[in-house]
């Protein structure tokens, strides 16, 4: 009993002896610092400038929360990017391109390129009804970027275990409540946090349909406190409510009406801050991605304006033991060994088709560029709304997971165009995939115009590599062609009816190279009306064999800036089938070659050269086998554009033409265009290049890309007469 009393006495004495006398650590526990970054689109680049100042004073960050663009900057900082890394990355990325809705043309499968940028509207059809898109932009480019820059933590699903614990905020569009994410796949969380409603399609995570967190909590200070932050440094780049004099439009009033709740909540969050930094973002908006440099400077300036408070905090923290922050390698992924490739999300599309386009094998070394190219090839098939990837670790294995989101397999599309050759035209199209076989596509198209047309186009591709398939095409069009004579001595027109049926073996060797070989049946009927109104009718039908190679590496369809376009075709007239008294050559070859290339010269100037050549190894052919030269549009493959002359003004068997052109972007999306064309033509190949018969034309014009397609206007002149020409077009070309 006495012994127990001694033990109790010793414990009591030790409990009141100062810890310094016992040699314990005298440094108290350091208060935790939370960094909170608001949403604001491009204005969020100012966050980087603030972080640069915080790093300058060695302010340790223990927790990060963010919304929208603040979630991206904060998430990257949390996994190991430094302020310097973030600045380099922000300046290197073409943010305007990332947030654009369309993919680059060279990412589209070559067999799909002819359908790219032809339609103004598209209405997917699924389960017996038309389906409207959930947003203007699927987010394909953004998700690919986020997967690329966060690859070191693809396998880390707990954001609280990042070098700096992290959480971001989205809005549950079903309930209107904030949804805080601190676990899962980081690119998905960042993508959800900045899904601007009606712009980006929402993203579903754990049963919640999520959009931009700025709708409910644009400055998530309370979330940082919930994580354990004692001191809050917050950066707010959100726009304030409009003043009365600024409410001058319906859109401004609607925006104001929807912002009240968030504005009140923002004031509550601000009250929880210890240091609130508000960069001056006057003159900038959510789309000011071309001002990244100046926005970063604005952030730096705003942080320096609070320098005394930041310095005071730095001095206060010096008495505490400084933590060692583990940095994740944020360098680019050059090479990784992939043990296994998995495909997620397939319902109706064949896995073999996806794997053939992906072209990544199990148990192979591969770099990130090859993964991205494979993803682009799968996405370019047009079977999917989105295709993204993640790299996860399962023990000592690296697994590449390709995640696909299938499109509805049927769609109705509408295209509109106006030009001064055909006036207004309307294109109606029905596209049906996998209806008549796995990997198949059926197009039914009709054009209402002064040159009406109807097309049935069916193709199917096998699962083998390179992609091999078959194509059947039925096409009918009719066109009134003017017949031009010297000095306009006669005024004749020719009604041209054409029906074509093709059956071919085809192969898409890559996203850029297409090959076809097969047989073609053609029926042509011409009706020439003379001034005396007497009719001249002529028809001709024949069977021929053909082979063609098509190469297209343009970066975009409208106003391309780089890449080349090559079309080579050879036809052999095999068997005339005309019922008329046939008096033309029975068998002969026709060849055509088109080459065009765009070369950027700096950021604003672009150079283009093109070359066209046709060759017919016969002097006696039906009029339907002649080529046409003149005008500004390649209406059909037998029509070669040539500035300065009227549409299809010249007819010849053999043509050699070229064009040199410059395009200058004098304002954003506003172009000045100038080109010079030269050509020789002859029905006799031996007399093709004769100096006296050289044709020359030149044009100057302006162009821009509008919401309904390109708008172009040109004026032109030639070396044959004093006639001025002009060209006006609005809408996508078809």
KATA-V127441 format. One record per run of one state. SS is the DSSP state (~ for helix, > for strand, _ for the rest). FROM is the first residue (numbers start at 1). TO is the last residue. If there is no record, write none. Layout:
ss=SS from=FROM to=TO
ss=SS from=FROM to=TO
This chain:
ss=_ from=1 to=1
ss=~ from=2 to=16
ss=_ from=17 to=18
ss=~ from=19 to=22
ss=_ from=23 to=32
ss=> from=33 to=37
ss=_ from=38 to=40
ss=~ from=41 to=56
ss=_ from=57 to=62
ss=> from=63 to=67
ss=_ from=68 to=68
ss=~ from=69 to=79
ss=_ from=80 to=82
ss=~ from=83 to=92
ss=_ from=93 to=94
ss=~ from=95 to=98
ss=_ from=99 to=104
ss=~ from=105 to=107
ss=_ from=108 to=109
ss=~ from=110 to=115
ss=_ from=116 to=120
ss=> from=121 to=126
ss=_ from=127 to=128
ss=> from=129 to=131
ss=_ from=132 to=134
ss=> from=135 to=137
ss=_ from=138 to=139
ss=~ from=140 to=149
ss=_ from=150 to=150
ss=~ from=151 to=153
ss=_ from=154 to=157
ss=> from=158 to=158
ss=~ from=159 to=161
ss=_ from=162 to=164
ss=> from=165 to=172
ss=_ from=173 to=177
ss=> from=178 to=181
ss=_ from=182 to=182
ss=> from=183 to=183
ss=_ from=184 to=185
ss=~ from=186 to=193
ss=_ from=194 to=197
ss=> from=198 to=200
ss=_ from=201 to=202
ss=> from=203 to=205
ss=_ from=206 to=207
ss=> from=208 to=212
ss=~ from=213 to=215
ss=_ from=216 to=220
ss=~ from=221 to=227
ss=_ from=228 to=230
ss=> from=231 to=235
ss=_ from=236 to=243
ss=~ from=244 to=246
ss=_ from=247 to=249
ss=~ from=250 to=257
ss=_ from=258 to=259
ss=~ from=260 to=270
ss=_ from=271 to=274
ss=> from=275 to=277
ss=_ from=278 to=288
ss=~ from=289 to=305
ss=_ from=306 to=306
ss=~ from=307 to=317
ss=_ from=318 to=335
ss=> from=336 to=338
ss=_ from=339 to=339
ss=> from=340 to=344
ss=_ from=345 to=350
ss=~ from=351 to=358
ss=_ from=359 to=363
ss=> from=364 to=366
ss=_ from=367 to=367
ss=~ from=368 to=379
ss=_ from=380 to=383
ss=> from=384 to=394
ss=_ from=395 to=396
ss=> from=397 to=406
ss=_ from=407 to=409
ss=> from=410 to=419
ss=_ from=420 to=422
ss=> from=423 to=433
ss=_ from=434 to=439
ss=> from=440 to=448
ss=_ from=449 to=452
ss=> from=453 to=461
ss=_ from=462 to=466
ss=> from=467 to=483
ss=_ from=484 to=485
ss=~ from=486 to=488
ss=_ from=489 to=491
ss=> from=492 to=508
ss=_ from=509 to=512
ss=> from=513 to=529
ss=_ from=530 to=534
ss=> from=535 to=552
ss=_ from=553 to=562
ss=> from=563 to=576
ss=_ from=577 to=588
ss=> from=589 to=601
ss=_ from=602 to=604
ss=> from=605 to=616
ss=_ from=617 to=622
ss=~ from=623 to=625
ss=_ from=626 to=626
ss=> from=627 to=629
ss=_ from=630 to=630
ss=> from=631 to=631
ss=_ from=632 to=638
ss=> from=639 to=640
ss=_ from=641 to=641
ss=> from=642 to=642
ss=_ from=643 to=649
ss=> from=650 to=652
ss=_ from=653 to=653
ss=> from=654 to=667
ss=_ from=668 to=669
ss=> from=670 to=682
ss=_ from=683 to=684
ss=~ from=685 to=687
ss=_ from=688 to=690
ss=~ from=691 to=693
ss=_ from=694 to=694
ss=> from=695 to=706
ss=_ from=707 to=708
ss=> from=709 to=718
ss=_ from=719 to=724
ss=> from=725 to=731
ss=_ from=732 to=734
